């Protein structure tokens, strides 16, 4: 039976190296109310088994231009299509990968010592990728490899066991140190991909030659794949369009959570108490955010005041910052769940959920580490998310 085809993103990155940014820029189009959600009635006592995360800033990426192509593919990206893309003038390399965020329910070392021993219904979001031949891991069903990026969060090695999305125990049989896996925590076997729900983010990453014309490549890809499939986004400032999940956790901490009705989640209260603050910043007034972005957010607002642009931000249309939720009911965690994005000038009747900000406003946010959601393949005009400075 022919597998159902669906609309999936294809990313072309103009860079001499792949860099550290995630391949998927996510849109997050529902606002928060700016208030702190009530803490759980009882703190998950086992949450203390989640190791503390380092607070080092993620490394900046090399300057790049991103061209997003929305293309229909089979469940596994067609090798012939990828080969044809690789032959386009200006294309230096092609990487095809299937990766998504999954759940880690429990883990233990080879000697049986628990590492992640979470309360019932609580889990941790982890970045998974399906094995591809270039990695040379030769994983069988029931086997996973932990990456060096994954090891920064938990002390697991060969012989350890993990309980992932489908709540089936799997054995760690290798440590993968490929730099191309810096945004991945576990590599899973092809045979386990469906059970682990690593599906809808199949895409190819094309690295272009330094002198390549990105628009010409996009046009050639449109000729190859169909003009209606193409959406172009230019991001030439060298910063990732979103932080990968490991980079987000390394900078802002890792928390256990459980799903609530709809797309809401309940994060572990100890992480909330340690990281989420209720304070006041210029222009916006009261905000509830991760403590790590209060200073750059304040700097943005002071920058807007100094440049005479503060009036372009309507505090009455501020949509919030910290909101423990998924992007949508069946999607990954929003970066609002970490409290590192703000929604301003929210208007659900406008295309992109708000007016397009002036370039001065976009630049002010960018100077202090925030990416504008209008850079996403599906524009999210009211959304500004911290990704670091280039």
N, C-alpha and C positions, 0 to 999 in steps of 0.2 A: 504494500500500500504506500502511495506517495505520502511522505511526511508533510504536514501542514507548513506552508511557508508563512513567515511573518516579517514585519518591518523591523529592521535592526540597524544600529548605527555602525558606520565604517569611518574610521578616523585616519586622516593623513597628517603626519606631523613633519614639518620642515625643520630638520635638525641633523647634525652630524652624529648625534648619539640619541638613544631612545629617551634619555632623561628619566626622571623619577615620578612623573605625573601619572595619575590614573588615566586609563583609556576612556573612561566614561564620565562625561560631565553630566550630572543629574540636575534636572529642574525640580524646584520645590515650591509649588504654587499655591499653598494654602497658608494663611497667616496664623501667627500665634497671638494670644491676647496679652502677652507681656507679663503675665502673673506667674508666680511660682506654684507649680502643682503641689498638692499636699503630699507629704512624705508617706511611705507605707506605714501601716499601723504597727508592724513589727519589722525592725531592721533585719535583713537576711544575715544571720550571724556568720554564715560560711563565706560571705563576700570577702572577708579578710584574707581568704586563700588566693584571691586574685593579686598577682604581684604588682607592686607599684611600677608605674611607667616612667621612663626617663623624660625629662622636660626639655631636651635639646630641640632647637628649631630644626625643621626639615631643611635639607640642603636645597638651595635654589637650582633650578634647571637651566640648561643652556637656552639662549634665545631661540624662539621657534614661532612658526606660523601654523595654525591648525586649520584644516579644511575638513569639515564634517560632511560625510555622505550618508544619507539614509537609503539603505538598499535592502531588497528582499533576498534572503539566503535560505538554504535548507538548514536543518538543525546543526549540521557541521558545514562550515563555509566551504564552498565548492573549490577544489584545488585548481580546476581549470580557470575559474574567474580570478583567483589569486595570481596564478601564473601570468594571465593576460595583464593584470594590473602591474605586475613586476616588470613587464616589458615596456611600459609606457616611458617615453623620454623624460628624464629627470628623476625617475624613481631609483633610489640607491638600494633599498632593502624592503622586504615585506615580512611582517610578523603576523601570524594568525593565532589567536588565542581565545579560549572560552573561560571566562572568570566571572565570579559573582561573590557577593557576601553570603556567608552561611552562618550557622549557629554552632557554637561549641558548648555542649552541655556538661561535660566533665572531662578530666584528664588525670592520668597518673603516670609516674615514672616506672621504669622497668622493674624496680624492686617492689612495686605496689604502693609507694607513697603517693597520696593524693596531691595534685597540684591545683586543679580547679575542682572544688567540692562545693557545688552550688545548691541552694535550696530548690525545692520542687518548683518547676515552671520557669526558673531563672536560667538564663543563658548569656553567652557573650558573642558579639558579632565578630566574625573572622573572615578574612579574604581568602577565597578558594580559587584554584585554577585546575582545569582538567589537563592531565599530562599531554604533552605533545612530543613528537619524535625528537625534536632538537634538544630536549632536556636530557634524554638518555637515561631515564630513571627505570623504565621497564616495570611499572607498577602493576600488580595483579589486583583483582577484586579484594577488598578488605585491607588494602595497604595504602598508606599515605607517606608523603615526604614532608617534613617540616622545613621551612626555609630559615635562613639566618635572620630574616626580618621577623619571622614568627618566634624565633628563640629569644628575641629581645623582650617579649612579653611573658614567656613561660619557659621554665627549665625542663625542657623535654629533649630527649635524644633517641637514638635508635633503640628499639625495644619498648619504648613508652606506648601507651594506648590513649586514644582520644575517642570521645563520643560526639559525633557531629550531627548535622541537621536532621537526619532520619533516625537519630537516637540509637544507631548501631555502633558498636565498638569497633574501632579499626586500629591497626598496629602501625607505628612509625618505623619504617624500614630504611630511611635514608634522610640525610640532611642535604638540602639543595642550596648551594651558595652561588648560583648563577645571578649576576647583577640584574638581569632582566626580570628577576622575581622579587625585586625590592618592594613592590607594592602587593605582594602575595604572602600569606602566612602558611598555607598548606597546599600541596599539590596532591590531587586525588586521581585514582585510576579512571580510565575511560569507562570501564564497566560500571563504575559507581556514580557516574555523572548524573544520570536521571534520578537516582534515589536521593542524591544530595541536592537536587534542584538547581544545579549549575547549568543554566540554560540561556536565558534571553539576552545575554550580553556577548554574543559571538561577534567579533569584528576583526578587521585587519588593521594593522598599523604600518603605514608606509613611511619610511624615512627617505626624504628627498635629498638629492645632492645640493651642496651649499648654493650653487648658482641656478638652481631650478626655479622655474616660474610656476608658483603654486596655482595661479589661476589657469594656466595652460594645462597643468596636470588635472585640475578639477574638470576642465572642459573635456579633456580626453577621456576621463573616467565617466563623464556623463554620456559621451558617445558610446562607450563600452557597455554601460550598465543601465542607461535610460535617463533621459534628462529630468524626468519627474522625481528621480531618486535623490537629487542633489540638493543639499542645504550647505551653504558656505558660511563659515565663521572665521574671522581673522583675529588672532590673538598674538601680536608680535612682541610682547613685552618680556618674554622669557620666564614668566611665572607659570606654574601649573594652573590649569583651568579649574580644577578642584584638587584638594589634597587626597591622596589615596587613603584608604582606611588605616593601614599601618602608620602612615605619617600623621594622621589625625590623632590616633591613639598615643603615639609617641609624644606628641606635643601637648595634648589636652587630657590624657588619661583614658584608661579603659574601664568600662563599667559593666556590671551584670544587669540584666533587665528581664522583664517578662512582658508579654503582649497583653494589652487590654482590648476591649471592644473597638472595632474600627481600626484606625491606624495608630492609636495612642499606645504608648508603652509606659511601664513603671520602672524607672531606673533605681538602682541600689541607693539607699538614702545616704550612705557614708560618702559616696562619690559626690552626690549633690551638695552635702554640707561642706565638703572640702573645696568644691570648685565653683558652684553657682552663687553669684552675689546679686544683691538688689541694691542699686545705687542710682545716682543721678549724673547725667552727662549734659554738656551744653546742647542747645537746640532741641534735642529729643526729649529731655527731661528724664523721667524715671525709666530705667532699663533693668532687665533681669537677664544676665549673660554669664558666660564663663569668665572667671576673673582674669584669664589670660588675654582677653581682647578688650578689657575696659580701657587700658591706656591707649592702644591704637584707635579705638572708637572715639575716645575723647579728643585725640589728636585730629581725627577727621573733622569733627564738629568745630573745633577751634580753627582749623584750616579754612573751613567754609565761612566762618565768621570773619576771619582776617581778609578773605578774598571777596567779601560782599555777596556770597552765594548762599548764605544761611536761609534766606527767605525762600529758596527753592525746595527746602525740606519742610513739609507741613507736619508738625508734631501731632496734629489730630489724626493724621493718616499713617502714623507709625504702627506697624503690624506686629512687633514683638521680636524677640531674640531667642531666648531659651524656650523650647517647646518639645517635650519628650514624645517623639512620634516617628513614624516612618514617612517616606516621601509620599507613598500612598499605601493602601491597605496591604498589598502584596509585595511591596518594594523594600529596598534597603532602608536603613536608618537615615533620616535627614541629618544634615550637619546642624540643624536647629536642635537636635537631641543633645549635642555637645554645647549648645549656646554660643556658637561661633559665627552665626549669620544674623543679619538684621533685615527686616522688611520695612521699607519706607515708601511713602506716597502710594499706598495701596489703593487700587481701584479695580475691582473685579469686573467692571464693565468695559475696561480698556484692553486692547490687545496686549498680551504679555502681562496682564493683571496690573498694569500701571503705565503711566506715561514714560516715555524714554527720557532719562535724565539728561541734562546738558553735559557736554563734554567736560566742563569744569568740575561738575559734581563727580563724574566718573573718575576723573584724574585725581581728585582729592582723596577719594576712597582708595584708589590704586596706590597712591604715594604711601599709604599707611597699611598696605598689605591686603586690601579687600578686592576680590574679583566681582565684577558686575554680572548679574544673572542674565543680562542681555547678550553675553558672549556664549550662552548655551545654545545648542542646536534648536531647542524649543525655548524661545526667549522668556525670561522671568524678570521683567523690567524692574520690579520693586525689590529684588533680592541682591544683597551684597554679602559675600562670604569671605571669611579670612583665609588666605592661602599663603601668606608670607610675602616678603619683598624679594624682588629679583636681584 
